[in-house]
Amino acid sequence: MTAEIIISSVIMLISTAPIIIIGIVQYRSKEPVGFWSGKEPPQKEQITDVKAYNRKHGLMWMLLGTGLILCFLCGLPFGGDIAGYLCMIEVIGGILGMIAYHEKLDRMYRKKEGGK
């Protein structure tokens, strides 16, 4: 194992650990979780099933972190550049997918306001 692979593996683990930890914290949370930085999460009264809402948000984050690790590991046999490109694709696609999924979860679990 070369020093490049060891260093990049350590960096990958340090980088993905917070993403997976966010997922675990959201999965176990009793209060509704947020998705956007700086935007307040919904109130308990605004969500029909807080447990399901939080679990799905948490799984979404855990899958992003796990996907990053898998892309990195799949790319390593082809070289560090390929591993990096796969991770970039995962990040861009993952974030776009997470935005779409968050919007879907909001439509599924947010209570309708007044007749709107």
N, C-alpha and C positions, 0 to 999 in steps of 0.2 A: 504494500500500500504506500503510495507516495505521499509526501507532505501536503501536496495540493489537495488530494482527496480527503485527507484527515482534517485539514483546516476548513475546507468547504463543507464537510459533513458537520463539523462543530458549529459553524456559522448557520447552517440550515436548521439544526436542532434548536439553537438559541433563537432563531427567527420564528420558527413555527410553534415553539412552546407557548408564547403568549396567546397565539390564535387558538390553540387547543384549550388553554386554560380559560379563555373568554367563553368558549363553547361549554365547558363543564360548569362554569359559574352560572351561565344563562340557563342551562339545562336544569340545574338544581334550584334556581331562584323561585321564591314564593310570590314576588312582586313582578308585574309585567316588565319585560326587558325592552331596551331600546335598540335601535339599529344604527341610526345616523348620529354621528358625533355632533354634540351641541344641541341636539333636539331632544326634548323631554320625552321619556317613554310614556305610553298611554297609562291612564289610571286603571286600577282594578275594575272599577265600575264600567269602563269602556270596552272591556274584553269579555267575550262570552265564556271562554275556557282558558284561564290563565296558565294552567299546567301544560296543556297541549301546545299553546302558543309559545311558551318558553322552551319547551322541549324541542320543538321544531326549529326555533331560532338557534338553540344550542347545538343541535345536530348539524345545522348548516355551517356553523363556525368550525366544529370538529372535523367535518368533511373537507373543508377548505385546507385546514392544516395537514390532515392525513393525505390529501391529494397532492399537496406540495412535496411532502416527503416521498410519496410514491413516484411522482414525476422526476424528482431528483435521482432516486435510486434507479429508475428505468433508464435515465439518460447517462448515468455514470459509465457503463460499459462502452459508450460511444464517445466519451470524452467530456470534460468539464463544460465546454461550450454548449454542447447539446443538452446537457443536464440543465444549464442555465436557461437556455431557450425554452425548454419544456416547462420549467418553473414560471417563466414569464407568461407563457400561454395560459398556464393554470391560474395565475394571479388575475390576469385580465379577464379570462373567461369566467373564472370563479366569482369575481366581484360583480360582473354583469349578471351572472346567474343568481347571485345572492340578492341583488337589487330587485330582480324580477320576482324571486321567491318571497322576499319580504313584502312586496306589494300584494302578492297573492295571499299571504298570511293575514295581512291587514284587512283585505276584503273578506276573508273567511271568518276571522275572529273578532273584528271590531264591530260593536253594536251600532246599528243604524240610528242616526240622530233624528229625532222628530219625524217625520214622514219623508225624509230625503232618501 
